[in-house]
């Protein structure tokens, strides 16, 4: 970048003379300095994530040793280590990851569900994680999809594939119910009912645009 003392203007073009008065320009900051250094910021975040990972590993080892030496009734250190791992996954995937926000929301929702199941198992497994947290997580993602379709109403049909994915995932509580792992029939069947009705409503209300989107996604003639 250059500046003309006579005209008091800054010139962005690469030139030695002012286009107005033809006087010699005074060189100031380079053009690259006008923009933030995104790569430098990303490298700093990656470095910070590696520092956190190292500190988390050390902390996890210390907590595990304390847990083993104190003869606690359950391995509370596993819960703490899982929490440290959860924070690292959020940092690397949600903040530093390059996936779209929809993928991040679905992935992180199920990471939180897995953390809840881990806590439930460690403290003696009473089934609350499978009976309530798992179905509630699926319903929350369905709600998120509805919100996104309303907010991004001009491109609502792009969420059809996510609806199909949620129908498939919502079958997990149903399968667990028939395996006698899920003990609440209402919470087992509610997510699949909501996911299916959401998809059905989209297909009926969306009509032609919804059918076109499905054909495009599945490469149908």
LOLO-168875 format. One record per residue (C-alpha): residue number from 1; residue in one letter; x, y, z. Coordinates in pm, 1 decimal, padded with zeros to 6 digits. Layout:
! LOLO-168875
> seq | type | c1 | c2 | c3
> NUM | a | X | Y | Z
...
END
This chain:
! LOLO-168875
> seq | type | c1 | c2 | c3
> 1 | x | 00000.0 | 00000.0 | 00000.0
> 2 | x | 00122.1 | 00351.0 | -00080.5
> 3 | x | 00013.5 | 00702.5 | 00018.1
> 4 | x | 00019.5 | 01029.1 | -00174.2
> 5 | x | 00127.0 | 01325.8 | 00042.5
> 6 | x | -00024.5 | 01578.9 | -00195.3
> 7 | x | -00368.7 | 01421.1 | -00244.7
> 8 | x | -00384.6 | 01268.2 | 00103.6
> 9 | x | -00513.6 | 00937.6 | -00032.8
> 10 | x | -00400.9 | 00577.6 | -00007.6
> 11 | x | -00331.7 | 00381.5 | -00325.7
> 12 | x | -00403.6 | 00008.3 | -00327.2
> 13 | x | -00263.7 | -00052.8 | -00675.8
> 14 | x | 00100.0 | -00149.1 | -00722.5
> 15 | x | 00239.6 | 00172.7 | -00866.3
> 16 | x | 00511.5 | 00426.7 | -00787.0
> 17 | x | 00319.5 | 00744.4 | -00884.3
> 18 | x | -00014.1 | 00890.4 | -00782.1
> 19 | x | -00279.2 | 00845.4 | -01054.0
> 20 | x | -00413.4 | 01195.5 | -00975.3
> 21 | x | -00107.8 | 01421.0 | -00942.8
> 22 | x | 00166.5 | 01188.6 | -01070.3
> 23 | x | 00385.2 | 01258.6 | -00768.1
> 24 | x | 00603.7 | 00986.8 | -00619.6
> 25 | x | 00415.7 | 00779.3 | -00364.7
> 26 | x | 00529.0 | 00706.7 | -00013.1
> 27 | x | 00523.8 | 00336.3 | 00063.5
> 28 | x | 00336.1 | 00242.7 | 00381.8
> 29 | x | 00209.2 | -00095.5 | 00499.2
> 30 | x | 00202.9 | -00387.4 | 00260.5
> 31 | x | -00129.1 | -00498.6 | 00114.3
> 32 | x | -00116.6 | -00824.4 | 00304.8
> 33 | x | -00138.0 | -00637.3 | 00633.6
> 34 | x | -00493.3 | -00530.7 | 00550.5
> 35 | x | -00628.1 | -00880.4 | 00622.6
> 36 | x | -00608.7 | -01092.6 | 00938.0
> 37 | x | -00368.8 | -01383.3 | 00926.7
> 38 | x | -00617.5 | -01671.0 | 00946.2
> 39 | x | -00349.3 | -01938.6 | 00912.6
> 40 | x | -00154.1 | -01796.7 | 01205.9
> 41 | x | -00468.1 | -01794.6 | 01422.3
> 42 | x | -00545.3 | -02154.7 | 01325.9
> 43 | x | -00189.0 | -02265.4 | 01407.2
> 44 | x | -00218.6 | -02103.0 | 01748.4
> 45 | x | -00547.1 | -02281.2 | 01815.7
> 46 | x | -00399.2 | -02615.1 | 01706.2
> 47 | x | -00099.7 | -02556.2 | 01930.8
> 48 | x | -00332.3 | -02471.5 | 02220.1
> 49 | x | -00529.6 | -02792.7 | 02155.8
> 50 | x | -00208.2 | -02999.1 | 02168.8
> 51 | x | -00111.7 | -02834.1 | 02497.6
> 52 | x | -00457.8 | -02914.0 | 02634.7
> 53 | x | -00430.1 | -03276.0 | 02517.8
> 54 | x | -00097.4 | -03317.2 | 02697.5
> 55 | x | -00232.3 | -03156.9 | 03015.7
> 56 | x | -00546.7 | -03372.3 | 02993.3
> 57 | x | -00340.0 | -03692.0 | 02963.3
> 58 | x | -00124.5 | -03597.5 | 03262.7
> 59 | x | -00431.2 | -03498.4 | 03464.7
> 60 | x | -00608.7 | -03821.5 | 03371.4
> 61 | x | -00312.0 | -04034.4 | 03481.1
> 62 | x | -00288.4 | -03848.0 | 03813.7
> 63 | x | -00663.1 | -03882.3 | 03878.8
> 64 | x | -00654.5 | -04252.5 | 03792.2
> 65 | x | -00365.6 | -04311.4 | 04032.8
> 66 | x | -00546.3 | -04124.7 | 04309.9
> 67 | x | -00861.0 | -04325.3 | 04238.9
> 68 | x | -00674.4 | -04655.1 | 04262.3
> 69 | x | -00486.6 | -04557.5 | 04580.4
> 70 | x | -00795.3 | -04435.8 | 04767.4
> 71 | x | -01003.4 | -04750.6 | 04702.4
> 72 | x | -01314.8 | -04552.6 | 04611.2
> 73 | x | -01644.3 | -04744.4 | 04567.3
> 74 | x | -01648.5 | -04665.6 | 04193.8
> 75 | x | -01398.7 | -04537.1 | 03939.1
> 76 | x | -01483.7 | -04165.9 | 03955.3
> 77 | x | -01161.3 | -04095.4 | 03765.0
> 78 | x | -01317.0 | -04250.9 | 03453.3
> 79 | x | -01589.5 | -03985.5 | 03464.0
> 80 | x | -01329.3 | -03709.3 | 03494.2
> 81 | x | -01115.8 | -03854.1 | 03213.8
> 82 | x | -01423.7 | -03885.6 | 02991.4
> 83 | x | -01506.5 | -03520.0 | 03064.2
> 84 | x | -01154.4 | -03413.5 | 02966.6
> 85 | x | -01188.0 | -03616.4 | 02647.0
> 86 | x | -01526.2 | -03456.9 | 02577.9
> 87 | x | -01375.9 | -03108.0 | 02602.7
> 88 | x | -01094.4 | -03206.7 | 02365.5
> 89 | x | -01340.9 | -03347.0 | 02110.7
> 90 | x | -01545.9 | -03027.3 | 02126.8
> 91 | x | -01229.2 | -02819.9 | 02080.7
> 92 | x | -01090.3 | -03017.6 | 01787.8
> 93 | x | -01412.1 | -03107.9 | 01607.5
> 94 | x | -01657.0 | -02827.0 | 01683.9
> 95 | x | -01411.3 | -02536.4 | 01682.6
> 96 | x | -01121.3 | -02650.5 | 01465.7
> 97 | x | -01308.4 | -02901.2 | 01248.8
> 98 | x | -01388.8 | -02821.7 | 00887.4
> 99 | x | -01723.6 | -03003.1 | 00874.3
> 100 | x | -02051.1 | -02815.5 | 00840.4
> 101 | x | -02244.1 | -02701.1 | 01144.9
> 102 | x | -02511.9 | -02967.2 | 01091.7
> 103 | x | -02258.7 | -03249.4 | 01107.2
> 104 | x | -02102.2 | -03094.0 | 01415.1
> 105 | x | -02433.8 | -03064.5 | 01598.9
> 106 | x | -02534.5 | -03427.2 | 01531.3
> 107 | x | -02188.4 | -03561.6 | 01615.5
> 108 | x | -02154.2 | -03361.1 | 01937.0
> 109 | x | -02505.2 | -03456.8 | 02047.4
> 110 | x | -02414.6 | -03823.6 | 02032.4
> 111 | x | -02078.6 | -03761.5 | 02197.8
> 112 | x | -02265.3 | -03607.1 | 02492.3
> 113 | x | -02502.2 | -03906.1 | 02494.1
> 114 | x | -02205.3 | -04144.6 | 02506.4
> 115 | x | -02061.4 | -03944.3 | 02795.9
> 116 | x | -02390.9 | -03975.9 | 02984.2
> 117 | x | -02392.8 | -04352.3 | 02924.0
> 118 | x | -02033.6 | -04370.6 | 03051.1
> 119 | x | -02128.9 | -04187.8 | 03371.7
> 120 | x | -02430.6 | -04415.9 | 03416.4
> 121 | x | -02219.9 | -04729.6 | 03375.7
> 122 | x | -01943.4 | -04610.1 | 03608.9
> 123 | x | -02176.1 | -04522.8 | 03896.6
> 124 | x | -02357.0 | -04855.8 | 03875.7
> 125 | x | -02582.1 | -04834.7 | 03569.1
> 126 | x | -02938.0 | -04747.6 | 03658.4
> 127 | x | -03048.9 | -04706.8 | 03298.1
> 128 | x | -03134.5 | -04335.3 | 03304.5
> 129 | x | -02886.3 | -04261.3 | 03026.4
> 130 | x | -03050.4 | -04506.8 | 02786.1
> 131 | x | -03407.1 | -04452.4 | 02905.4
> 132 | x | -03404.0 | -04072.5 | 02893.6
> 133 | x | -03080.2 | -03909.8 | 02775.5
> 134 | x | -03054.5 | -04105.1 | 02448.2
> 135 | x | -03414.4 | -04037.4 | 02334.4
> 136 | x | -03395.8 | -03676.3 | 02454.4
> 137 | x | -03077.5 | -03622.5 | 02252.8
> 138 | x | -03244.5 | -03750.3 | 01936.1
> 139 | x | -03547.4 | -03527.6 | 01997.9
> 140 | x | -03321.5 | -03225.9 | 02050.5
> 141 | x | -03150.4 | -03288.1 | 01716.2
> 142 | x | -03494.0 | -03316.5 | 01550.5
> 143 | x | -03583.3 | -02983.5 | 01707.2
> 144 | x | -03259.9 | -02835.1 | 01578.0
> 145 | x | -03344.0 | -02954.2 | 01225.6
> 146 | x | -03689.3 | -02793.8 | 01247.4
> 147 | x | -03532.4 | -02467.0 | 01363.8
> 148 | x | -03280.6 | -02473.1 | 01077.9
> 149 | x | -03555.4 | -02540.6 | 00821.9
> 150 | x | -03753.8 | -02242.6 | 00949.6
> 151 | x | -03449.9 | -02016.5 | 00967.2
> 152 | x | -03312.6 | -02127.8 | 00629.8
> 153 | x | -03654.1 | -02155.0 | 00464.2
> 154 | x | -03520.2 | -02079.8 | 00117.5
> 155 | x | -03310.8 | -02396.4 | 00124.9
> 156 | x | -03524.0 | -02611.8 | 00355.5
> 157 | x | -03510.7 | -02913.3 | 00122.1
> 158 | x | -03139.0 | -02957.7 | 00193.3
> 159 | x | -03231.2 | -03099.3 | 00537.5
> 160 | x | -03419.0 | -03401.2 | 00399.3
> 161 | x | -03113.4 | -03627.2 | 00415.9
> 162 | x | -03059.4 | -03529.6 | 00777.9
> 163 | x | -03419.7 | -03624.0 | 00849.0
> 164 | x | -03360.5 | -03967.8 | 00696.3
> 165 | x | -03046.7 | -04005.0 | 00908.6
> 166 | x | -03242.2 | -03916.7 | 01222.5
> 167 | x | -03507.3 | -04177.3 | 01137.4
> 168 | x | -03231.6 | -04439.4 | 01122.7
> 169 | x | -03070.1 | -04320.8 | 01446.7
> 170 | x | -03405.6 | -04300.8 | 01622.9
> 171 | x | -03443.4 | -04675.1 | 01570.7
> 172 | x | -03164.4 | -04733.4 | 01824.2
> 173 | x | -03391.0 | -04685.0 | 02130.5
> 174 | x | -03650.0 | -04915.6 | 01969.3
> 175 | x | -03390.2 | -05188.6 | 01917.5
> 176 | x | -03266.3 | -05142.7 | 02274.7
> 177 | x | -03624.7 | -05173.2 | 02400.3
> 178 | x | -03674.5 | -05508.9 | 02231.3
> 179 | x | -03337.3 | -05615.3 | 02372.4
> 180 | x | -03468.7 | -05525.6 | 02721.3
> 181 | x | -03203.0 | -05256.1 | 02761.4
> 182 | x | -03445.9 | -04965.1 | 02721.8
> 183 | x | -03716.5 | -04982.8 | 02991.5
> 184 | x | -03936.1 | -04687.4 | 02896.9
> 185 | x | -04157.9 | -04772.2 | 02595.5
> 186 | x | -04279.1 | -04413.0 | 02555.5
> 187 | x | -03930.1 | -04268.9 | 02531.0
> 188 | x | -03821.9 | -04559.7 | 02310.8
> 189 | x | -04085.7 | -04502.3 | 02042.1
> 190 | x | -04130.0 | -04124.3 | 02069.6
> 191 | x | -03808.6 | -04028.4 | 01882.3
> 192 | x | -03879.0 | -04254.2 | 01583.4
> 193 | x | -04238.0 | -04126.6 | 01568.2
> 194 | x | -04124.6 | -03761.6 | 01573.8
> 195 | x | -03847.1 | -03821.5 | 01318.4
> 196 | x | -04081.4 | -04005.9 | 01083.1
> 197 | x | -04357.0 | -03742.5 | 01112.7
> 198 | x | -04103.2 | -03468.3 | 01046.5
> 199 | x | -03991.5 | -03642.8 | 00728.1
> 200 | x | -04350.2 | -03719.3 | 00623.9
> 201 | x | -04457.9 | -03359.1 | 00680.2
> 202 | x | -04163.9 | -03233.3 | 00477.8
> 203 | x | -04252.1 | -03461.7 | 00187.5
> 204 | x | -04621.8 | -03368.0 | 00191.5
> 205 | x | -04580.9 | -02994.4 | 00242.5
> 206 | x | -04268.5 | -02969.8 | 00026.3
> 207 | x | -04434.5 | -03166.4 | -00254.2
> 208 | x | -04240.6 | -03125.1 | -00578.8
> 209 | x | -03928.8 | -02962.3 | -00432.1
> 210 | x | -03898.8 | -03241.1 | -00175.4
> 211 | x | -03932.2 | -03511.7 | -00442.0
> 212 | x | -03674.4 | -03341.0 | -00662.1
> 213 | x | -03431.3 | -03322.7 | -00370.8
> 214 | x | -03473.5 | -03693.1 | -00296.5
> 215 | x | -03419.6 | -03785.5 | -00661.2
> 216 | x | -03111.2 | -03567.9 | -00675.1
> 217 | x | -02966.3 | -03715.0 | -00354.7
> 218 | x | -03026.0 | -04075.3 | -00454.8
> 219 | x | -02947.4 | -04019.0 | -00824.7
> 220 | x | -03289.2 | -04136.8 | -00937.2
> 221 | x | -03431.8 | -04062.2 | -01281.8
END
